Amino acid sequence: MIREFNLKILENIGVEVVPAEELEEILSEAQKSQKPLIVKLGMDPTSPDLHLGHYVVLKIAREFLEAGHKINIIIGDFTAKIGDPSGRNVTRPILSDKEIKANVKTYLNQLSKALDVKKIKVFYNSDWFSKMKFEDVLKLSGMFSLNRILEREDFKKRLGDQLEVRAHEIFYSMMQAYDSTVLESNVELGGVDQKLNILAGRQLQQAMGQRQQVAILTPILVGTEGQKKMSKSLGNYIGLGEAPSDIYGKVMSLKDDLMPNYFRLVLGYSENEILEINAQIRAGENPMNFKKRLAYEIVKVLYSEKEAEAAGGKFTKVFSQKEIPEEMSEAAFGESSAPLFEILRSGIPQEEMTSSEIKRLIMQGSIRVEGKVFYDPYQKIKLSPQGVVIKIGKRKWLKAIGK
């Protein structure tokens, strides 16, 4: 049964709808005919993690699902070979099939944080792109103007800075558009940075005699560093699959002025509710109290109330009371000592922190071994069977065990 769609969620988040009048029209038609809309959401597995930026869009998908419409998730295992050039000033490295398959494995579990995965359909665009002949590629590319594609801000900037735009990158928006024609989607969801890609879908649908999809574009969730959009490739994200205590800690580390962005986009707070929070802060309320509320509610929606309470308690114990956590990662060595850099490199996954980032943290004085700061990456650390405790930055801990 098709029920009335809750447009209030779009208003609270502040989405852009293109064209706005068509959304209400197709929603009304669907309710009258009891024929569900086909809602498309594409995700490229360029990383094993989905993050809170994805959750903003997934919440809207959930509203459509609960109103009785069809949610079609496209895993862009073929478009991931190119990588979305939106907002990029360099060409993305081309991923191997093995890397893409490894990244895809975690997606369904993470999608379940927002959607009932039993009620959605998941497609892989390699199912159609891998079967295309070059003749088909020529036919598809002939439906687009190269002039229009090169007018994209990211491409214009690169060309203006005399940086290369590789030929394969111009196919990305065409391929995303083609996905829409395969699904015959009525609505496509995405961030506002996806506007040109999604509108390309409208253009191709019209050229192929299909009804054009409506674009629903969400504002950008700012990343943890406080400036750029939350992004897998930038590493400034809070992953949907991260441990509750890690999510809580990352939210608590956000700058105070980012709170309205998160309250609004992740939790759907209205403008009036956010104004009330700001008024209380101006009146003398400690911003930390609202950040704790933000962290608690985000963990609660991704996990449970019980996990949110436990994460809050752990944060208070470890960071507010300056206590060492009871549980932490461990790195074992067969020697009685080892260079600090090697200890950290062994104990921290490569995808979590690069070697250069580890060295930078050490030289910045952000690493403490049993409470003592070391600045030399190659300083040998004395180890023991009981282990030495190393604090990495503000939130991470590691126990290094030796002979």
C-alpha distance (Angstrom), angle and dihedral (degrees) to the residues before:
residue distance angle dihedral
M1 . . .
I2 3.79 . .
R3 3.80 111.9 .
E4 3.79 131.7 -171.6
F5 3.79 111.8 -74.0
N6 3.80 116.5 -123.9
L7 3.81 102.6 -120.2
K8 3.82 89.3 177.4
I9 3.79 91.2 81.5
L10 3.80 90.2 59.3
E11 3.80 90.3 50.3
N12 3.81 93.4 49.5
I13 3.78 93.3 49.5
G14 3.80 92.4 42.9
V15 3.79 99.0 -128.1
E16 3.78 125.9 -178.8
V17 3.80 113.9 -127.9
V18 3.82 119.2 -160.8
P19 2.96 110.9 -134.5
A20 3.81 96.8 8.0
E21 3.81 96.9 -165.4
E22 3.81 92.5 54.8
L23 3.80 94.6 59.6
E24 3.79 94.7 61.6
E25 3.81 88.8 43.1
I26 3.81 95.7 55.3
L27 3.83 92.5 40.9
S28 3.80 89.6 54.3
E29 3.79 92.1 46.7
A30 3.80 91.7 49.7
Q31 3.79 92.5 51.2
K32 3.80 92.7 48.8
S33 3.80 95.0 46.0
Q34 3.82 94.7 35.1
K35 3.80 87.3 -134.4
P36 3.82 110.8 136.6
L37 3.78 122.3 -126.4
I38 3.78 118.9 -117.8
V39 3.82 106.7 -123.0
K40 3.80 117.0 -165.8
L41 3.79 127.4 -157.2
G42 3.80 119.7 174.6
M43 3.80 126.8 -158.9
D44 3.78 126.9 -177.6
P45 3.83 114.1 -146.9
T46 3.81 94.8 -136.2
S47 3.82 87.9 136.6
P48 3.84 134.4 20.5
D49 3.81 90.3 -117.7
L50 3.77 135.2 83.5
H51 3.80 113.5 -164.9
L52 3.80 143.9 -163.7
G53 3.81 90.3 -81.4
H54 3.81 87.5 62.9
Y55 3.81 89.8 45.8
V56 3.82 90.3 62.0
V57 3.81 89.7 60.6
L58 3.81 93.8 38.5
K59 3.82 89.8 58.0
I60 3.80 89.4 60.6
A61 3.80 89.8 47.5
R62 3.82 87.8 53.5
E63 3.81 91.0 54.2
F64 3.81 90.1 53.6
L65 3.80 90.7 47.0
E66 3.80 92.5 50.2
A67 3.81 89.7 49.6
G68 3.82 88.8 57.8
H69 3.80 101.7 -99.7
K70 3.82 127.7 133.8
I71 3.79 118.8 -102.0
N72 3.81 114.3 -155.5
I73 3.80 114.3 -171.1
I74 3.78 114.6 -161.9
I75 3.78 114.6 -156.4
G76 3.79 102.0 -155.5
D77 3.78 96.8 -144.9
F78 3.81 89.0 150.4
T79 3.82 98.9 39.3
A80 3.81 86.9 49.1
K81 3.80 86.6 70.9
I82 3.82 85.9 69.7
G83 3.79 101.0 29.3
D84 3.78 123.2 -146.1
P85 3.83 108.4 -73.5
S86 3.84 91.9 -158.8
G87 3.80 109.4 130.8
R88 3.80 92.7 -2.7
N89 3.79 123.3 131.1
V90 3.79 93.2 -170.1
T91 3.79 135.3 41.9
R92 3.79 113.9 -92.8
P93 3.82 116.4 -119.4
I94 3.81 112.3 -104.5
L95 3.80 111.1 -109.4
S96 3.79 122.5 -136.0
D97 3.82 122.0 -122.0
K98 3.80 88.4 -111.0
E99 3.82 92.6 55.3
I100 3.80 92.0 47.2
K101 3.83 93.6 49.6
A102 3.81 90.8 49.2
N103 3.81 90.9 51.8
V104 3.82 93.6 48.3
K105 3.82 93.1 56.5
T106 3.80 93.9 76.6
Y107 3.81 98.3 43.8
L108 3.81 102.5 86.6
N109 3.79 92.7 51.1
Q110 3.79 90.7 50.0
L111 3.82 92.7 45.8
S112 3.80 87.6 57.6
K113 3.82 88.2 68.1
A114 3.81 87.5 76.6
L115 3.81 108.1 12.4
D116 3.78 139.2 48.3
V117 3.80 95.2 -116.5
K118 3.81 90.9 -161.2
K119 3.82 88.9 66.9
I120 3.80 99.4 47.5
K121 3.80 132.2 75.1
V122 3.78 121.2 -130.5
F123 3.80 121.6 -155.8
Y124 3.81 131.3 -175.6
N125 3.78 114.5 -145.7
S126 3.79 91.3 -148.1
D127 3.82 84.5 75.7
W128 3.80 89.8 75.2
F129 3.81 105.7 18.9
S130 3.82 94.1 53.6
K131 3.82 88.9 57.1
M132 3.80 96.3 50.0
K133 3.78 119.5 115.0
F134 3.78 120.7 -141.3
E135 3.79 87.6 -108.3
D136 3.83 88.0 60.8
V137 3.81 90.4 50.3
L138 3.80 90.9 52.3
K139 3.80 91.0 49.0
L140 3.83 91.8 49.9
S141 3.80 95.2 46.2
G142 3.80 90.0 48.4
M143 3.82 89.0 66.0
F144 3.81 91.9 64.1
S145 3.80 134.0 66.7
L146 3.81 115.8 -124.6
N147 3.82 88.3 -153.9
R148 3.81 90.5 59.6
I149 3.79 93.1 46.0
L150 3.80 92.8 51.2
E151 3.82 89.7 50.6
R152 3.82 88.5 73.3
E153 3.80 109.0 119.4
D154 3.80 93.0 -124.9
F155 3.80 92.7 52.6
K156 3.82 93.4 41.6
K157 3.79 90.6 52.3
R158 3.78 92.9 49.8
L159 3.78 92.8 47.9
G160 3.80 90.6 46.3
D161 3.82 89.7 52.1
Q162 3.82 89.0 47.3
L163 3.80 91.3 -113.7
E164 3.77 121.2 143.8
V165 3.79 126.4 -98.1
R166 3.78 105.5 -161.1
A167 3.81 117.6 -137.4
H168 3.82 94.4 -121.9
E169 3.84 91.2 58.0
I170 3.80 92.9 67.3
F171 3.81 88.7 64.2
Y172 3.81 94.5 63.1
S173 3.82 98.6 84.8
M174 3.82 90.6 40.8
M175 3.80 90.3 54.3
Q176 3.79 93.9 46.5
A177 3.80 87.9 49.2
Y178 3.80 91.0 50.7
D179 3.82 89.5 54.2
S180 3.81 87.4 61.8
T181 3.81 92.0 53.9
V182 3.81 91.9 50.0
L183 3.80 91.5 53.1
E184 3.84 93.3 35.0
S185 3.79 85.7 -137.8
N186 3.80 121.9 -163.5
V187 3.80 95.5 -164.2
E188 3.80 132.0 24.4
L189 3.79 122.0 -162.6
G190 3.79 125.4 -154.3
G191 3.78 146.7 124.2
V192 3.80 119.5 -72.0
D193 3.82 87.3 -105.7
Q194 3.82 86.3 67.5
K195 3.80 93.7 58.4
L196 3.81 97.6 110.0
N197 3.80 92.4 45.5
I198 3.80 93.2 50.0
L199 3.80 93.7 44.4
A200 3.82 87.5 52.3
G201 3.80 84.9 62.2
R202 3.80 90.5 56.3
Q203 3.80 89.6 50.3
L204 3.81 94.0 50.6
Q205 3.80 93.9 44.4
Q206 3.80 89.6 54.3
A207 3.82 91.3 48.5
M208 3.82 89.6 51.3
G209 3.81 94.2 48.1
Q210 3.81 96.9 -106.6
R211 3.78 127.6 131.9
Q212 3.79 108.1 -95.6
Q213 3.78 119.2 -109.1
V214 3.80 122.8 -121.8
A215 3.80 115.9 -120.9
I216 3.81 118.0 -135.1
L217 3.79 108.0 -168.7
T218 3.80 122.9 -170.5
P219 3.81 124.6 -151.9
I220 3.79 117.8 -104.7
L221 3.80 120.1 -89.1
V222 3.79 107.4 -139.0
G223 3.80 116.6 -124.3
T224 3.78 126.3 -116.1
E225 3.81 93.1 -93.8
G226 3.80 88.6 63.7
Q227 3.80 103.3 -122.4
K228 3.81 117.1 60.4
K229 3.79 129.8 51.1
M230 3.78 116.7 -83.9
S231 3.77 104.2 -92.6
K232 3.78 140.3 170.0
S233 3.79 91.6 -140.7
L234 3.82 93.1 50.4
G235 3.79 93.0 48.0
N236 3.82 92.2 -136.6
Y237 3.78 95.7 120.0
I238 3.79 142.7 112.7
G239 3.80 106.2 -133.8
L240 3.80 122.4 -136.7
G241 3.79 89.3 -137.7
E242 3.80 97.0 49.7
A243 3.80 120.6 115.4
P244 3.83 114.5 -87.0
S245 3.81 92.2 -115.8
D246 3.81 91.4 51.6
I247 3.81 91.9 50.0
Y248 3.80 90.7 47.5
G249 3.81 91.6 48.8
K250 3.81 93.8 47.9
V251 3.80 91.7 50.9
M252 3.79 90.3 49.1
S253 3.81 89.5 53.6
L254 3.83 92.8 57.5
K255 3.77 118.9 111.5
D256 3.80 112.9 -101.4
D257 3.79 93.4 -116.8
L258 3.83 90.7 61.5
M259 3.80 93.5 62.5
P260 3.83 96.5 88.3
N261 3.83 90.3 52.9
Y262 3.81 91.0 53.7
F263 3.82 96.7 40.5
R264 3.79 89.5 51.8
L265 3.80 103.0 40.8
V266 3.80 103.7 30.8
L267 3.80 100.5 33.1
G268 3.81 100.6 25.6
Y269 3.81 97.4 -125.1
S270 3.79 112.4 174.1
E271 3.79 123.5 -118.3
N272 3.83 90.2 -106.3
E273 3.82 92.0 52.6
I274 3.79 91.0 51.1
L275 3.81 91.5 47.4
E276 3.79 88.5 52.8
I277 3.83 91.3 52.9
N278 3.80 90.7 49.5
A279 3.80 90.5 48.9
Q280 3.81 91.7 52.7
I281 3.82 91.0 49.8
R282 3.81 90.4 50.8
A283 3.79 88.3 49.9
G284 3.80 90.5 58.2
E285 3.83 105.4 -87.6
N286 3.81 111.4 145.6
P287 3.86 109.3 -106.9
M288 3.83 87.4 -142.9
N289 3.80 89.8 71.7
F290 3.81 91.3 58.4
K291 3.79 92.0 44.3
K292 3.80 88.9 54.5
R293 3.79 88.4 51.5
L294 3.81 89.9 49.9
A295 3.82 93.0 49.0
Y296 3.81 92.1 45.2
E297 3.81 94.4 50.1
I298 3.81 94.1 46.0
V299 3.82 92.0 52.0
K300 3.80 89.0 45.0
V301 3.83 94.6 55.4
L302 3.82 92.1 45.0
Y303 3.81 96.3 42.6
S304 3.80 123.1 -3.5
E305 3.77 144.2 -67.4
K306 3.81 89.5 -98.3
E307 3.82 92.4 53.8
A308 3.82 91.0 46.2
E309 3.81 91.5 53.5
A310 3.81 91.3 47.3
A311 3.82 92.1 48.6
G312 3.82 90.8 48.9
G313 3.78 91.3 49.5
K314 3.79 92.1 48.7
F315 3.79 91.5 49.5
T316 3.79 92.2 51.0
K317 3.79 91.8 47.7
V318 3.78 97.0 46.8
F319 3.78 103.7 34.1
S320 3.78 108.4 21.1
Q321 3.81 94.3 40.9
K322 3.83 92.7 33.4
E323 3.81 92.7 -127.8
I324 3.78 125.2 153.6
P325 3.83 111.7 -112.6
E326 3.79 118.7 -111.9
E327 3.81 93.0 -132.4
M328 3.81 126.5 45.8
S329 3.80 140.6 146.2
E330 3.78 117.2 -80.7
A331 3.81 134.1 -146.9
A332 3.82 118.8 -165.3
F333 3.82 125.5 -154.7
G334 3.79 131.9 -173.7
E335 3.78 91.6 -140.4
S336 3.80 134.7 74.3
S337 3.81 91.4 -123.4
A338 3.81 140.0 18.4
P339 3.83 138.2 178.6
L340 3.81 112.9 -86.6
F341 3.80 92.7 -122.8
E342 3.82 92.4 52.9
I343 3.81 90.8 49.5
L344 3.79 92.2 52.6
R345 3.80 93.8 41.9
S346 3.79 89.2 53.2
G347 3.80 94.3 47.4
I348 3.81 101.3 41.5
P349 3.83 119.9 66.2
Q350 3.82 113.9 -119.0
E351 3.82 92.0 -125.0
E352 3.81 89.8 55.2
M353 3.80 97.5 49.7
T354 3.80 132.1 2.1
S355 3.79 124.0 -133.3
S356 3.79 91.6 -108.9
E357 3.83 90.7 51.8
I358 3.80 90.4 51.6
K359 3.82 91.7 50.9
R360 3.80 91.0 47.4
L361 3.82 91.9 52.4
I362 3.80 90.8 50.9
M363 3.80 94.2 49.1
Q364 3.84 90.3 46.2
G365 3.80 90.5 57.4
S366 3.80 93.5 -113.2
I367 3.82 94.9 129.2
R368 3.80 122.1 82.1
V369 3.81 123.2 -172.4
E370 3.81 109.9 -161.0
G371 3.80 86.5 -21.9
K372 3.81 95.6 -50.2
V373 3.83 122.0 114.9
F374 3.81 118.6 -129.2
Y375 3.81 121.4 -168.1
D376 3.80 101.0 -177.7
P377 3.85 114.2 84.3
Y378 3.79 90.2 -154.3
Q379 3.82 97.6 47.1
K380 3.81 107.0 128.5
I381 3.81 113.7 -120.4
K382 3.80 119.8 -150.0
L383 3.82 110.4 -124.5
S384 3.79 134.3 -162.7
P385 3.84 138.5 -171.6
Q386 3.81 88.3 -104.8
G387 3.79 90.3 55.2
V388 3.80 134.6 -127.5
V389 3.80 119.7 -105.6
I390 3.79 117.9 -126.3
K391 3.81 123.5 -169.0
I392 3.81 113.2 -152.4
G393 3.79 113.6 -160.8
K394 3.80 115.4 -47.1
R395 3.79 103.3 -43.2
K396 3.80 113.7 22.3
W397 3.81 128.6 85.1
L398 3.80 133.0 -173.2
K399 3.80 133.6 -174.3
A400 3.81 114.2 -148.7
I401 3.81 113.8 -158.2
G402 3.81 124.8 -164.6
K403 3.80 142.1 155.8
